[in-house]
Amino acid sequence: MIQLTHFSGGKFYLNAEMIQSVESTPDTLITLSNSQKLLVKDKVEDVIRKVLEYQRIIHNPQVDIEQGV
């Protein structure tokens, strides 16, 4: 799960496995695998970074994300 911010300002957690695409429209629009669309305050680059960090934790749990080792 990754933490994001609704466009209205509230924080929420999203299952990163559900993300199909992330677009800058110029706001950040996330399309989920079930075709639901979410508008978030987070920048596209930040969403991608969070998804990559999540994937690293899931697929390589012995790597410490904070230290990069």
mmCIF file of the N, C-alpha and C atoms, coordinates in Angstrom:
data_MODEL
# 
_entry.id   MODEL 
# 
loop_
_atom_site.group_PDB 
_atom_site.id 
_atom_site.type_symbol 
_atom_site.label_atom_id 
_atom_site.label_alt_id 
_atom_site.label_comp_id 
_atom_site.label_asym_id 
_atom_site.label_entity_id 
_atom_site.label_seq_id 
_atom_site.pdbx_PDB_ins_code 
_atom_site.Cartn_x 
_atom_site.Cartn_y 
_atom_site.Cartn_z 
_atom_site.occupancy 
_atom_site.B_iso_or_equiv 
_atom_site.pdbx_formal_charge 
_atom_site.auth_seq_id 
_atom_site.auth_comp_id 
_atom_site.auth_asym_id 
_atom_site.auth_atom_id 
_atom_site.pdbx_PDB_model_num 
ATOM 1   N N  . MET A 1 1  ? 0.844   -1.175 0.000   1.00 0.00 ? 1  MET A N  1 
ATOM 2   C CA . MET A 1 1  ? 0.000   0.000  0.000   1.00 0.00 ? 1  MET A CA 1 
ATOM 3   C C  . MET A 1 1  ? 0.894   1.245  0.000   1.00 0.00 ? 1  MET A C  1 
ATOM 4   N N  . ILE A 1 2  ? 0.425   2.266  -0.709  1.00 0.00 ? 2  ILE A N  1 
ATOM 5   C CA . ILE A 1 2  ? 1.145   3.533  -0.719  1.00 0.00 ? 2  ILE A CA 1 
ATOM 6   C C  . ILE A 1 2  ? 0.197   4.632  -0.235  1.00 0.00 ? 2  ILE A C  1 
ATOM 7   N N  . GLN A 1 3  ? 0.765   5.621  0.450   1.00 0.00 ? 3  GLN A N  1 
ATOM 8   C CA . GLN A 1 3  ? -0.049  6.723  0.957   1.00 0.00 ? 3  GLN A CA 1 
ATOM 9   C C  . GLN A 1 3  ? -0.088  7.833  -0.082  1.00 0.00 ? 3  GLN A C  1 
ATOM 10  N N  . LEU A 1 4  ? -1.304  8.290  -0.394  1.00 0.00 ? 4  LEU A N  1 
ATOM 11  C CA . LEU A 1 4  ? -1.505  9.378  -1.339  1.00 0.00 ? 4  LEU A CA 1 
ATOM 12  C C  . LEU A 1 4  ? -2.441  10.402 -0.718  1.00 0.00 ? 4  LEU A C  1 
ATOM 13  N N  . THR A 1 5  ? -2.610  11.532 -1.416  1.00 0.00 ? 5  THR A N  1 
ATOM 14  C CA . THR A 1 5  ? -3.486  12.589 -0.931  1.00 0.00 ? 5  THR A CA 1 
ATOM 15  C C  . THR A 1 5  ? -4.582  12.845 -1.957  1.00 0.00 ? 5  THR A C  1 
ATOM 16  N N  . HIS A 1 6  ? -5.840  12.682 -1.521  1.00 0.00 ? 6  HIS A N  1 
ATOM 17  C CA . HIS A 1 6  ? -6.968  13.017 -2.389  1.00 0.00 ? 6  HIS A CA 1 
ATOM 18  C C  . HIS A 1 6  ? -6.836  14.469 -2.824  1.00 0.00 ? 6  HIS A C  1 
ATOM 19  N N  . PHE A 1 7  ? -7.413  14.811 -3.956  1.00 0.00 ? 7  PHE A N  1 
ATOM 20  C CA . PHE A 1 7  ? -7.379  16.191 -4.423  1.00 0.00 ? 7  PHE A CA 1 
ATOM 21  C C  . PHE A 1 7  ? -8.043  17.123 -3.417  1.00 0.00 ? 7  PHE A C  1 
ATOM 22  N N  . SER A 1 8  ? -8.985  16.572 -2.644  1.00 0.00 ? 8  SER A N  1 
ATOM 23  C CA . SER A 1 8  ? -9.675  17.366 -1.619  1.00 0.00 ? 8  SER A CA 1 
ATOM 24  C C  . SER A 1 8  ? -8.822  17.569 -0.363  1.00 0.00 ? 8  SER A C  1 
ATOM 25  N N  . GLY A 1 9  ? -7.678  16.836 -0.270  1.00 0.00 ? 9  GLY A N  1 
ATOM 26  C CA . GLY A 1 9  ? -6.763  17.040 0.841   1.00 0.00 ? 9  GLY A CA 1 
ATOM 27  C C  . GLY A 1 9  ? -6.624  15.885 1.803   1.00 0.00 ? 9  GLY A C  1 
ATOM 28  N N  . GLY A 1 10 ? -7.554  14.956 1.810   1.00 0.00 ? 10 GLY A N  1 
ATOM 29  C CA . GLY A 1 10 ? -7.487  13.828 2.739   1.00 0.00 ? 10 GLY A CA 1 
ATOM 30  C C  . GLY A 1 10 ? -6.464  12.783 2.313   1.00 0.00 ? 10 GLY A C  1 
ATOM 31  N N  . LYS A 1 11 ? -5.806  12.192 3.289   1.00 0.00 ? 11 LYS A N  1 
ATOM 32  C CA . LYS A 1 11 ? -4.831  11.128 3.034   1.00 0.00 ? 11 LYS A CA 1 
ATOM 33  C C  . LYS A 1 11 ? -5.547  9.789  2.932   1.00 0.00 ? 11 LYS A C  1 
ATOM 34  N N  . PHE A 1 12 ? -5.012  8.890  2.082   1.00 0.00 ? 12 PHE A N  1 
ATOM 35  C CA . PHE A 1 12 ? -5.567  7.547  1.970   1.00 0.00 ? 12 PHE A CA 1 
ATOM 36  C C  . PHE A 1 12 ? -4.465  6.603  1.500   1.00 0.00 ? 12 PHE A C  1 
ATOM 37  N N  . TYR A 1 13 ? -4.708  5.317  1.641   1.00 0.00 ? 13 TYR A N  1 
ATOM 38  C CA . TYR A 1 13 ? -3.759  4.298  1.199   1.00 0.00 ? 13 TYR A CA 1 
ATOM 39  C C  . TYR A 1 13 ? -4.348  3.559  0.008   1.00 0.00 ? 13 TYR A C  1 
ATOM 40  N N  . LEU A 1 14 ? -3.513  3.326  -0.989  1.00 0.00 ? 14 LEU A N  1 
ATOM 41  C CA . LEU A 1 14 ? -3.927  2.662  -2.217  1.00 0.00 ? 14 LEU A CA 1 
ATOM 42  C C  . LEU A 1 14 ? -3.075  1.423  -2.439  1.00 0.00 ? 14 LEU A C  1 
ATOM 43  N N  . ASN A 1 15 ? -3.719  0.345  -2.816  1.00 0.00 ? 15 ASN A N  1 
ATOM 44  C CA . ASN A 1 15 ? -2.997  -0.870 -3.175  1.00 0.00 ? 15 ASN A CA 1 
ATOM 45  C C  . ASN A 1 15 ? -2.265  -0.591 -4.488  1.00 0.00 ? 15 ASN A C  1 
ATOM 46  N N  . ALA A 1 16 ? -0.955  -0.507 -4.442  1.00 0.00 ? 16 ALA A N  1 
ATOM 47  C CA . ALA A 1 16 ? -0.145  -0.170 -5.618  1.00 0.00 ? 16 ALA A CA 1 
ATOM 48  C C  . ALA A 1 16 ? -0.302  -1.188 -6.733  1.00 0.00 ? 16 ALA A C  1 
ATOM 49  N N  . GLU A 1 17 ? -0.686  -2.402 -6.391  1.00 0.00 ? 17 GLU A N  1 
ATOM 50  C CA . GLU A 1 17 ? -0.874  -3.446 -7.405  1.00 0.00 ? 17 GLU A CA 1 
ATOM 51  C C  . GLU A 1 17 ? -2.073  -3.145 -8.305  1.00 0.00 ? 17 GLU A C  1 
ATOM 52  N N  . MET A 1 18 ? -2.960  -2.258 -7.878  1.00 0.00 ? 18 MET A N  1 
ATOM 53  C CA . MET A 1 18 ? -4.165  -1.936 -8.641  1.00 0.00 ? 18 MET A CA 1 
ATOM 54  C C  . MET A 1 18 ? -3.939  -0.842 -9.686  1.00 0.00 ? 18 MET A C  1 
ATOM 55  N N  . ILE A 1 19 ? -2.778  -0.189 -9.664  1.00 0.00 ? 19 ILE A N  1 
ATOM 56  C CA . ILE A 1 19 ? -2.533  0.934  -10.574 1.00 0.00 ? 19 ILE A CA 1 
ATOM 57  C C  . ILE A 1 19 ? -2.246  0.417  -11.976 1.00 0.00 ? 19 ILE A C  1 
ATOM 58  N N  . GLN A 1 20 ? -3.019  0.937  -12.928 1.00 0.00 ? 20 GLN A N  1 
ATOM 59  C CA . GLN A 1 20 ? -2.808  0.601  -14.329 1.00 0.00 ? 20 GLN A CA 1 
ATOM 60  C C  . GLN A 1 20 ? -2.000  1.696  -15.018 1.00 0.00 ? 20 GLN A C  1 
ATOM 61  N N  . SER A 1 21 ? -2.317  2.965  -14.717 1.00 0.00 ? 21 SER A N  1 
ATOM 62  C CA . SER A 1 21 ? -1.568  4.065  -15.317 1.00 0.00 ? 21 SER A CA 1 
ATOM 63  C C  . SER A 1 21 ? -1.630  5.298  -14.431 1.00 0.00 ? 21 SER A C  1 
ATOM 64  N N  . VAL A 1 22 ? -0.642  6.187  -14.632 1.00 0.00 ? 22 VAL A N  1 
ATOM 65  C CA . VAL A 1 22 ? -0.568  7.454  -13.915 1.00 0.00 ? 22 VAL A CA 1 
ATOM 66  C C  . VAL A 1 22 ? -0.301  8.524  -14.963 1.00 0.00 ? 22 VAL A C  1 
ATOM 67  N N  . GLU A 1 23 ? -1.155  9.560  -14.979 1.00 0.00 ? 23 GLU A N  1 
ATOM 68  C CA . GLU A 1 23 ? -1.038  10.607 -15.991 1.00 0.00 ? 23 GLU A CA 1 
ATOM 69  C C  . GLU A 1 23 ? -0.999  11.983 -15.335 1.00 0.00 ? 23 GLU A C  1 
ATOM 70  N N  . SER A 1 24 ? -0.372  12.919 -16.029 1.00 0.00 ? 24 SER A N  1 
ATOM 71  C CA . SER A 1 24 ? -0.396  14.315 -15.627 1.00 0.00 ? 24 SER A CA 1 
ATOM 72  C C  . SER A 1 24 ? -1.337  15.034 -16.586 1.00 0.00 ? 24 SER A C  1 
ATOM 73  N N  . THR A 1 25 ? -2.453  15.571 -16.068 1.00 0.00 ? 25 THR A N  1 
ATOM 74  C CA . THR A 1 25 ? -3.510  16.087 -16.948 1.00 0.00 ? 25 THR A CA 1 
ATOM 75  C C  . THR A 1 25 ? -3.854  17.564 -16.811 1.00 0.00 ? 25 THR A C  1 
ATOM 76  N N  . PRO A 1 26 ? -3.253  18.518 -16.237 1.00 0.00 ? 26 PRO A N  1 
ATOM 77  C CA . PRO A 1 26 ? -1.960  18.526 -15.566 1.00 0.00 ? 26 PRO A CA 1 
ATOM 78  C C  . PRO A 1 26 ? -2.004  18.002 -14.135 1.00 0.00 ? 26 PRO A C  1 
ATOM 79  N N  . ASP A 1 27 ? -3.222  17.808 -13.566 1.00 0.00 ? 27 ASP A N  1 
ATOM 80  C CA . ASP A 1 27 ? -3.291  17.180 -12.250 1.00 0.00 ? 27 ASP A CA 1 
ATOM 81  C C  . ASP A 1 27 ? -2.961  15.701 -12.408 1.00 0.00 ? 27 ASP A C  1 
ATOM 82  N N  . THR A 1 28 ? -2.651  15.034 -11.314 1.00 0.00 ? 28 THR A N  1 
ATOM 83  C CA . THR A 1 28 ? -2.280  13.626 -11.391 1.00 0.00 ? 28 THR A CA 1 
ATOM 84  C C  . THR A 1 28 ? -3.533  12.757 -11.365 1.00 0.00 ? 28 THR A C  1 
ATOM 85  N N  . LEU A 1 29 ? -3.704  11.987 -12.438 1.00 0.00 ? 29 LEU A N  1 
ATOM 86  C CA . LEU A 1 29 ? -4.851  11.101 -12.593 1.00 0.00 ? 29 LEU A CA 1 
ATOM 87  C C  . LEU A 1 29 ? -4.345  9.663  -12.607 1.00 0.00 ? 29 LEU A C  1 
ATOM 88  N N  . ILE A 1 30 ? -4.850  8.868  -11.654 1.00 0.00 ? 30 ILE A N  1 
ATOM 89  C CA . ILE A 1 30 ? -4.467  7.453  -11.557 1.00 0.00 ? 30 ILE A CA 1 
ATOM 90  C C  . ILE A 1 30 ? -5.641  6.622  -12.052 1.00 0.00 ? 30 ILE A C  1 
ATOM 91  N N  . THR A 1 31 ? -5.353  5.729  -12.987 1.00 0.00 ? 31 THR A N  1 
ATOM 92  C CA . THR A 1 31 ? -6.370  4.787  -13.457 1.00 0.00 ? 31 THR A CA 1 
ATOM 93  C C  . THR A 1 31 ? -6.046  3.429  -12.866 1.00 0.00 ? 31 THR A C  1 
ATOM 94  N N  . LEU A 1 32 ? -7.056  2.828  -12.230 1.00 0.00 ? 32 LEU A N  1 
ATOM 95  C CA . LEU A 1 32 ? -6.879  1.523  -11.601 1.00 0.00 ? 32 LEU A CA 1 
ATOM 96  C C  . LEU A 1 32 ? -7.244  0.410  -12.585 1.00 0.00 ? 32 LEU A C  1 
ATOM 97  N N  . SER A 1 33 ? -6.861  -0.795 -12.259 1.00 0.00 ? 33 SER A N  1 
ATOM 98  C CA . SER A 1 33 ? -7.120  -1.940 -13.127 1.00 0.00 ? 33 SER A CA 1 
ATOM 99  C C  . SER A 1 33 ? -8.612  -2.221 -13.297 1.00 0.00 ? 33 SER A C  1 
ATOM 100 N N  . ASN A 1 34 ? -9.455  -1.698 -12.414 1.00 0.00 ? 34 ASN A N  1 
ATOM 101 C CA . ASN A 1 34 ? -10.904 -1.862 -12.549 1.00 0.00 ? 34 ASN A CA 1 
ATOM 102 C C  . ASN A 1 34 ? -11.539 -0.671 -13.281 1.00 0.00 ? 34 ASN A C  1 
ATOM 103 N N  . SER A 1 35 ? -10.704 0.178  -13.897 1.00 0.00 ? 35 SER A N  1 
ATOM 104 C CA . SER A 1 35 ? -11.089 1.369  -14.674 1.00 0.00 ? 35 SER A CA 1 
ATOM 105 C C  . SER A 1 35 ? -11.519 2.560  -13.823 1.00 0.00 ? 35 SER A C  1 
ATOM 106 N N  . GLN A 1 36 ? -11.487 2.425  -12.498 1.00 0.00 ? 36 GLN A N  1 
ATOM 107 C CA . GLN A 1 36 ? -11.786 3.566  -11.629 1.00 0.00 ? 36 GLN A CA 1 
ATOM 108 C C  . GLN A 1 36 ? -10.668 4.585  -11.768 1.00 0.00 ? 36 GLN A C  1 
ATOM 109 N N  . LYS A 1 37 ? -11.016 5.866  -11.725 1.00 0.00 ? 37 LYS A N  1 
ATOM 110 C CA . LYS A 1 37 ? -10.029 6.933  -11.840 1.00 0.00 ? 37 LYS A CA 1 
ATOM 111 C C  . LYS A 1 37 ? -9.981  7.726  -10.543 1.00 0.00 ? 37 LYS A C  1 
ATOM 112 N N  . LEU A 1 38 ? -8.773  8.080  -10.126 1.00 0.00 ? 38 LEU A N  1 
ATOM 113 C CA . LEU A 1 38 ? -8.565  8.852  -8.902  1.00 0.00 ? 38 LEU A CA 1 
ATOM 114 C C  . LEU A 1 38 ? -7.746  10.089 -9.236  1.00 0.00 ? 38 LEU A C  1 
ATOM 115 N N  . LEU A 1 39 ? -8.188  11.238 -8.758  1.00 0.00 ? 39 LEU A N  1 
ATOM 116 C CA . LEU A 1 39 ? -7.448  12.482 -8.914  1.00 0.00 ? 39 LEU A CA 1 
ATOM 117 C C  . LEU A 1 39 ? -6.744  12.749 -7.594  1.00 0.00 ? 39 LEU A C  1 
ATOM 118 N N  . VAL A 1 40 ? -5.420  12.872 -7.627  1.00 0.00 ? 40 VAL A N  1 
ATOM 119 C CA . VAL A 1 40 ? -4.648  13.058 -6.395  1.00 0.00 ? 40 VAL A CA 1 
ATOM 120 C C  . VAL A 1 40 ? -3.782  14.301 -6.477  1.00 0.00 ? 40 VAL A C  1 
ATOM 121 N N  . LYS A 1 41 ? -3.393  14.817 -5.308  1.00 0.00 ? 41 LYS A N  1 
ATOM 122 C CA . LYS A 1 41 ? -2.519  15.986 -5.231  1.00 0.00 ? 41 LYS A CA 1 
ATOM 123 C C  . LYS A 1 41 ? -1.060  15.640 -5.507  1.00 0.00 ? 41 LYS A C  1 
ATOM 124 N N  . ASP A 1 42 ? -0.679  14.389 -5.245  1.00 0.00 ? 42 ASP A N  1 
ATOM 125 C CA . ASP A 1 42 ? 0.717   13.971 -5.403  1.00 0.00 ? 42 ASP A CA 1 
ATOM 126 C C  . ASP A 1 42 ? 1.151   14.125 -6.861  1.00 0.00 ? 42 ASP A C  1 
ATOM 127 N N  . LYS A 1 43 ? 2.406   14.510 -7.053  1.00 0.00 ? 43 LYS A N  1 
ATOM 128 C CA . LYS A 1 43 ? 2.957   14.621 -8.409  1.00 0.00 ? 43 LYS A CA 1 
ATOM 129 C C  . LYS A 1 43 ? 3.177   13.225 -8.987  1.00 0.00 ? 43 LYS A C  1 
ATOM 130 N N  . VAL A 1 44 ? 3.119   13.129 -10.316 1.00 0.00 ? 44 VAL A N  1 
ATOM 131 C CA . VAL A 1 44 ? 3.320   11.847 -10.997 1.00 0.00 ? 44 VAL A CA 1 
ATOM 132 C C  . VAL A 1 44 ? 4.625   11.205 -10.549 1.00 0.00 ? 44 VAL A C  1 
ATOM 133 N N  . GLU A 1 45 ? 5.690   11.986 -10.474 1.00 0.00 ? 45 GLU A N  1 
ATOM 134 C CA . GLU A 1 45 ? 6.999   11.457 -10.091 1.00 0.00 ? 45 GLU A CA 1 
ATOM 135 C C  . GLU A 1 45 ? 6.970   10.868 -8.687  1.00 0.00 ? 45 GLU A C  1 
ATOM 136 N N  . ASP A 1 46 ? 6.221   11.508 -7.782  1.00 0.00 ? 46 ASP A N  1 
ATOM 137 C CA . ASP A 1 46 ? 6.126   11.014 -6.407  1.00 0.00 ? 46 ASP A CA 1 
ATOM 138 C C  . ASP A 1 46 ? 5.336   9.703  -6.339  1.00 0.00 ? 46 ASP A C  1 
ATOM 139 N N  . VAL A 1 47 ? 4.279   9.607  -7.133  1.00 0.00 ? 47 VAL A N  1 
ATOM 140 C CA . VAL A 1 47 ? 3.495   8.369  -7.169  1.00 0.00 ? 47 VAL A CA 1 
ATOM 141 C C  . VAL A 1 47 ? 4.374   7.233  -7.685  1.00 0.00 ? 47 VAL A C  1 
ATOM 142 N N  . ILE A 1 48 ? 5.110   7.489  -8.761  1.00 0.00 ? 48 ILE A N  1 
ATOM 143 C CA . ILE A 1 48 ? 5.989   6.464  -9.339  1.00 0.00 ? 48 ILE A CA 1 
ATOM 144 C C  . ILE A 1 48 ? 7.056   6.047  -8.328  1.00 0.00 ? 48 ILE A C  1 
ATOM 145 N N  . ARG A 1 49 ? 7.644   7.016  -7.626  1.00 0.00 ? 49 ARG A N  1 
ATOM 146 C CA . ARG A 1 49 ? 8.663   6.711  -6.622  1.00 0.00 ? 49 ARG A CA 1 
ATOM 147 C C  . ARG A 1 49 ? 8.090   5.825  -5.517  1.00 0.00 ? 49 ARG A C  1 
ATOM 148 N N  . LYS A 1 50 ? 6.880   6.153  -5.062  1.00 0.00 ? 50 LYS A N  1 
ATOM 149 C CA . LYS A 1 50 ? 6.237   5.363  -4.009  1.00 0.00 ? 50 LYS A CA 1 
ATOM 150 C C  . LYS A 1 50 ? 5.938   3.945  -4.480  1.00 0.00 ? 50 LYS A C  1 
ATOM 151 N N  . VAL A 1 51 ? 5.493   3.807  -5.728  1.00 0.00 ? 51 VAL A N  1 
ATOM 152 C CA . VAL A 1 51 ? 5.215   2.470  -6.273  1.00 0.00 ? 51 VAL A CA 1 
ATOM 153 C C  . VAL A 1 51 ? 6.508   1.671  -6.378  1.00 0.00 ? 51 VAL A C  1 
ATOM 154 N N  . LEU A 1 52 ? 7.577   2.291  -6.840  1.00 0.00 ? 52 LEU A N  1 
ATOM 155 C CA . LEU A 1 52 ? 8.863   1.591  -6.944  1.00 0.00 ? 52 LEU A CA 1 
ATOM 156 C C  . LEU A 1 52 ? 9.379   1.169  -5.571  1.00 0.00 ? 52 LEU A C  1 
ATOM 157 N N  . GLU A 1 53 ? 9.257   2.031  -4.574  1.00 0.00 ? 53 GLU A N  1 
ATOM 158 C CA . GLU A 1 53 ? 9.679   1.675  -3.220  1.00 0.00 ? 53 GLU A CA 1 
ATOM 159 C C  . GLU A 1 53 ? 8.850   0.500  -2.698  1.00 0.00 ? 53 GLU A C  1 
ATOM 160 N N  . TYR A 1 54 ? 7.556   0.540  -2.953  1.00 0.00 ? 54 TYR A N  1 
ATOM 161 C CA . TYR A 1 54 ? 6.668   -0.557 -2.548  1.00 0.00 ? 54 TYR A CA 1 
ATOM 162 C C  . TYR A 1 54 ? 7.122   -1.862 -3.213  1.00 0.00 ? 54 TYR A C  1 
ATOM 163 N N  . GLN A 1 55 ? 7.377   -1.816 -4.520  1.00 0.00 ? 55 GLN A N  1 
ATOM 164 C CA . GLN A 1 55 ? 7.803   -3.011 -5.252  1.00 0.00 ? 55 GLN A CA 1 
ATOM 165 C C  . GLN A 1 55 ? 9.130   -3.561 -4.713  1.00 0.00 ? 55 GLN A C  1 
ATOM 166 N N  . ARG A 1 56 ? 10.050  -2.670 -4.365  1.00 0.00 ? 56 ARG A N  1 
ATOM 167 C CA . ARG A 1 56 ? 11.338  -3.110 -3.807  1.00 0.00 ? 56 ARG A CA 1 
ATOM 168 C C  . ARG A 1 56 ? 11.140  -3.839 -2.478  1.00 0.00 ? 56 ARG A C  1 
ATOM 169 N N  . ILE A 1 57 ? 10.261  -3.310 -1.663  1.00 0.00 ? 57 ILE A N  1 
ATOM 170 C CA . ILE A 1 57 ? 9.991   -3.940 -0.365  1.00 0.00 ? 57 ILE A CA 1 
ATOM 171 C C  . ILE A 1 57 ? 9.360   -5.311 -0.558  1.00 0.00 ? 57 ILE A C  1 
ATOM 172 N N  . ILE A 1 58 ? 8.400   -5.404 -1.459  1.00 0.00 ? 58 ILE A N  1 
ATOM 173 C CA . ILE A 1 58 ? 7.680   -6.658 -1.692  1.00 0.00 ? 58 ILE A CA 1 
ATOM 174 C C  . ILE A 1 58 ? 8.585   -7.726 -2.307  1.00 0.00 ? 58 ILE A C  1 
ATOM 175 N N  . HIS A 1 59 ? 9.387   -7.333 -3.300  1.00 0.00 ? 59 HIS A N  1 
ATOM 176 C CA . HIS A 1 59 ? 10.173  -8.311 -4.048  1.00 0.00 ? 59 HIS A CA 1 
ATOM 177 C C  . HIS A 1 59 ? 11.586  -8.531 -3.510  1.00 0.00 ? 59 HIS A C  1 
ATOM 178 N N  . ASN A 1 60 ? 12.023  -7.657 -2.615  1.00 0.00 ? 60 ASN A N  1 
ATOM 179 C CA . ASN A 1 60 ? 13.358  -7.805 -2.051  1.00 0.00 ? 60 ASN A CA 1 
ATOM 180 C C  . ASN A 1 60 ? 13.355  -7.283 -0.622  1.00 0.00 ? 60 ASN A C  1 
ATOM 181 N N  . PRO A 1 61 ? 12.657  -7.977 0.281   1.00 0.00 ? 61 PRO A N  1 
ATOM 182 C CA . PRO A 1 61 ? 12.447  -7.455 1.638   1.00 0.00 ? 61 PRO A CA 1 
ATOM 183 C C  . PRO A 1 61 ? 13.719  -7.286 2.456   1.00 0.00 ? 61 PRO A C  1 
ATOM 184 N N  . GLN A 1 62 ? 14.819  -7.929 2.094   1.00 0.00 ? 62 GLN A N  1 
ATOM 185 C CA . GLN A 1 62 ? 16.047  -7.773 2.875   1.00 0.00 ? 62 GLN A CA 1 
ATOM 186 C C  . GLN A 1 62 ? 16.763  -6.454 2.588   1.00 0.00 ? 62 GLN A C  1 
ATOM 187 N N  . VAL A 1 63 ? 16.316  -5.727 1.546   1.00 0.00 ? 63 VAL A N  1 
ATOM 188 C CA . VAL A 1 63 ? 16.931  -4.438 1.218   1.00 0.00 ? 63 VAL A CA 1 
ATOM 189 C C  . VAL A 1 63 ? 16.286  -3.356 2.081   1.00 0.00 ? 63 VAL A C  1 
ATOM 190 N N  . ASP A 1 64 ? 17.118  -2.574 2.748   1.00 0.00 ? 64 ASP A N  1 
ATOM 191 C CA . ASP A 1 64 ? 16.656  -1.468 3.575   1.00 0.00 ? 64 ASP A CA 1 
ATOM 192 C C  . ASP A 1 64 ? 16.456  -0.251 2.665   1.00 0.00 ? 64 ASP A C  1 
ATOM 193 N N  . ILE A 1 65 ? 15.217  0.147  2.446   1.00 0.00 ? 65 ILE A N  1 
ATOM 194 C CA . ILE A 1 65 ? 14.894  1.252  1.546   1.00 0.00 ? 65 ILE A CA 1 
ATOM 195 C C  . ILE A 1 65 ? 15.546  2.549  2.003   1.00 0.00 ? 65 ILE A C  1 
ATOM 196 N N  . GLU A 1 66 ? 15.542  2.808  3.295   1.00 0.00 ? 66 GLU A N  1 
ATOM 197 C CA . GLU A 1 66 ? 16.107  4.049  3.825   1.00 0.00 ? 66 GLU A CA 1 
ATOM 198 C C  . GLU A 1 66 ? 17.591  4.180  3.531   1.00 0.00 ? 66 GLU A C  1 
ATOM 199 N N  . GLN A 1 67 ? 18.316  3.069  3.626   1.00 0.00 ? 67 GLN A N  1 
ATOM 200 C CA . GLN A 1 67 ? 19.760  3.115  3.435   1.00 0.00 ? 67 GLN A CA 1 
ATOM 201 C C  . GLN A 1 67 ? 20.177  2.704  2.034   1.00 0.00 ? 67 GLN A C  1 
ATOM 202 N N  . GLY A 1 68 ? 19.255  2.112  1.263   1.00 0.00 ? 68 GLY A N  1 
ATOM 203 C CA . GLY A 1 68 ? 19.572  1.680  -0.092  1.00 0.00 ? 68 GLY A CA 1 
ATOM 204 C C  . GLY A 1 68 ? 20.527  0.513  -0.145  1.00 0.00 ? 68 GLY A C  1 
ATOM 205 N N  . VAL A 1 69 ? 20.589  -0.274 0.934   1.00 0.00 ? 69 VAL A N  1 
ATOM 206 C CA . VAL A 1 69 ? 21.497  -1.428 0.990   1.00 0.00 ? 69 VAL A CA 1 
ATOM 207 C C  . VAL A 1 69 ? 20.721  -2.714 1.029   1.00 0.00 ? 69 VAL A C  1 
# 
